[in-house]
Amino acid sequence: MSVGFIGLGNVGLKLANNLLSSEHLLFVHDLDKNNALEVINKGAIWCESSMEIAEKCQTIITCLPSPQAVSEVIEGPEGLLRSDVREKLWIEMSTTDSEEMIRLAEISNSRGLEAIEAPVSGGCHRAATGNIAIFAAGSRTNFERALPILKCLGHEILHIGELGKASVLKVVTNFLASTHLVALGEALAVCKKSNIDLTKAFKGIKISSGNSFVHETESQVILNGSYNINFTMDLVCKDVQLFHSLAEDHDVPTEISSNIVEIFNEGKEKYGSRAWSSMIVKRIEDQCGINLRAPGFPDEIIDLDNKREGLEIV
């Protein structure tokens, strides 16, 4: 099957690699062709525009950094809708705004392009091995049409319901992960100030009720000092603001999210928009005059599991 992939950032490139290893005929496009060289060298075919992708592929995947970028790819001057897209399928894997997803899907459907959203969760290390989780939303018919491709890209696949709901759940999970990352910085700083060996602190948290996926992954690159989680500060700022806006839209009183938005905006201002998101703990390191280093931790998280069969979670 010919598949087009648009957006070859930290996550997108890894997902695209899984399609190549699954023997799909892969066409790719990104604003920067250099981002595509790895998959081009493995056999992917470069296209000069999103419109060209739509002309050559029956299924088109987008994995982009912002709602604005998605809009440009769909309805921009060289977007998908500038081509004949009748009976084709668009799989949107970005972390985006749910209302914008619904708007673009309605426009796409009016042109004959069916849409499903399928944002991923679980970190770049799991995206690299094809073991990442996928939240899918859209009609059951479109979900089943997309499922063979989604099984190549991820392991656990959850169909949530109608369009928009997957984007909401993805933003919720990113908010929770970002909140725990900030809390871990404070927790590890207290351990450091209390003269607790940070390796033992890591292991203690891991076997306790305070454990989390974020601790098991991001704490390791914090303790190493690389902070390299393959996710940047600007993306977290976008995600937590999307969550905060959803809470406001639904009149949900929040005490935490506004603080998380402020903390990450400060981190972006201080360390740069392209700094790794786990560098947010450096705020408290700098304020306390400490470093949260411990020996023996990796500079990057790698998924040691082989690709597991993709399956729908029922």
RAZIJO-V996477 format. One record per residue. N is the residue number from 1. RES is the residue in one letter. PHI is phi in whole degrees, 0 to 359 (* if undefined). Layout:
n | res | phi
N | RES | PHI
N | RES | PHI
This chain:
n | res | phi
1 | M | *
2 | S | 273
3 | V | 234
4 | G | 259
5 | F | 233
6 | I | 242
7 | G | 109
8 | L | 245
9 | G | 279
10 | N | 302
11 | V | 274
12 | G | 302
13 | L | 298
14 | K | 291
15 | L | 296
16 | A | 298
17 | N | 301
18 | N | 293
19 | L | 293
20 | L | 296
21 | S | 290
22 | S | 266
23 | E | 68
24 | H | 280
25 | L | 279
26 | L | 252
27 | F | 249
28 | V | 227
29 | H | 210
30 | D | 208
31 | L | 300
32 | D | 243
33 | K | 300
34 | N | 302
35 | N | 294
36 | A | 264
37 | L | 300
38 | E | 300
39 | V | 281
40 | I | 298
41 | N | 295
42 | K | 264
43 | G | 122
44 | A | 291
45 | I | 254
46 | W | 283
47 | C | 239
48 | E | 280
49 | S | 203
50 | S | 296
51 | M | 300
52 | E | 294
53 | I | 303
54 | A | 297
55 | E | 291
56 | K | 255
57 | C | 233
58 | Q | 276
59 | T | 237
60 | I | 236
61 | I | 250
62 | T | 242
63 | C | 217
64 | L | 234
65 | P | 279
66 | S | 202
67 | P | 302
68 | Q | 296
69 | A | 294
70 | V | 296
71 | S | 302
72 | E | 298
73 | V | 291
74 | I | 276
75 | E | 241
76 | G | 287
77 | P | 298
78 | E | 238
79 | G | 279
80 | L | 302
81 | L | 285
82 | R | 280
83 | S | 248
84 | D | 281
85 | V | 247
86 | R | 300
87 | E | 70
88 | K | 265
89 | L | 238
90 | W | 251
91 | I | 252
92 | E | 264
93 | M | 249
94 | S | 285
95 | T | 270
96 | T | 223
97 | D | 280
98 | S | 297
99 | E | 293
100 | E | 293
101 | M | 300
102 | I | 296
103 | R | 298
104 | L | 292
105 | A | 295
106 | E | 296
107 | I | 296
108 | S | 297
109 | N | 299
110 | S | 295
111 | R | 259
112 | G | 93
113 | L | 269
114 | E | 282
115 | A | 230
116 | I | 218
117 | E | 258
118 | A | 208
119 | P | 295
120 | V | 250
121 | S | 211
122 | G | 136
123 | G | 96
124 | C | 297
125 | H | 295
126 | R | 277
127 | A | 298
128 | A | 296
129 | T | 264
130 | G | 79
131 | N | 253
132 | I | 285
133 | A | 274
134 | I | 230
135 | F | 262
136 | A | 243
137 | A | 212
138 | G | 143
139 | S | 298
140 | R | 299
141 | T | 299
142 | N | 291
143 | F | 299
144 | E | 293
145 | R | 293
146 | A | 277
147 | L | 303
148 | P | 302
149 | I | 287
150 | L | 299
151 | K | 293
152 | C | 287
153 | L | 270
154 | G | 216
155 | H | 257
156 | E | 264
157 | I | 238
158 | L | 245
159 | H | 272
160 | I | 268
161 | G | 148
162 | E | 287
163 | L | 308
164 | G | 104
165 | K | 288
166 | A | 293
167 | S | 297
168 | V | 296
169 | L | 296
170 | K | 297
171 | V | 295
172 | V | 300
173 | T | 293
174 | N | 292
175 | F | 298
176 | L | 297
177 | A | 297
178 | S | 293
179 | T | 296
180 | H | 290
181 | L | 298
182 | V | 297
183 | A | 297
184 | L | 296
185 | G | 301
186 | E | 293
187 | A | 295
188 | L | 293
189 | A | 295
190 | V | 296
191 | C | 299
192 | K | 299
193 | K | 293
194 | S | 269
195 | N | 61
196 | I | 271
197 | D | 304
198 | L | 288
199 | T | 295
200 | K | 290
201 | A | 298
202 | F | 302
203 | K | 293
204 | G | 296
205 | I | 296
206 | K | 297
207 | I | 265
208 | S | 248
209 | S | 290
210 | G | 272
211 | N | 288
212 | S | 199
213 | F | 301
214 | V | 298
215 | H | 297
216 | E | 295
217 | T | 255
218 | E | 292
219 | S | 301
220 | Q | 294
221 | V | 282
222 | I | 290
223 | L | 294
224 | N | 288
225 | G | 100
226 | S | 280
227 | Y | 59
228 | N | 279
229 | I | 252
230 | N | 61
231 | F | 215
232 | T | 256
233 | M | 299
234 | D | 296
235 | L | 290
236 | V | 296
237 | C | 302
238 | K | 297
239 | D | 292
240 | V | 289
241 | Q | 290
242 | L | 300
243 | F | 297
244 | H | 299
245 | S | 294
246 | L | 298
247 | A | 299
248 | E | 295
249 | D | 299
250 | H | 261
251 | D | 56
252 | V | 269
253 | P | 291
254 | T | 236
255 | E | 246
256 | I | 261
257 | S | 297
258 | S | 296
259 | N | 292
260 | I | 295
261 | V | 301
262 | E | 295
263 | I | 298
264 | F | 287
265 | N | 296
266 | E | 296
267 | G | 297
268 | K | 297
269 | E | 295
270 | K | 279
271 | Y | 251
272 | G | 104
273 | S | 294
274 | R | 260
275 | A | 293
276 | W | 298
277 | S | 298
278 | S | 291
279 | M | 291
280 | I | 301
281 | V | 289
282 | K | 294
283 | R | 304
284 | I | 284
285 | E | 300
286 | D | 295
287 | Q | 294
288 | C | 269
289 | G | 68
290 | I | 230
291 | N | 232
292 | L | 260
293 | R | 257
294 | A | 210
295 | P | 285
296 | G | 90
297 | F | 260
298 | P | 284
299 | D | 272
300 | E | 204
301 | I | 274
302 | I | 236
303 | D | 280
304 | L | 274
305 | D | 280
306 | N | 289
307 | K | 305
308 | R | 265
309 | E | 301
310 | G | 290
311 | L | 213
312 | E | 278
313 | I | 275
314 | V | 251
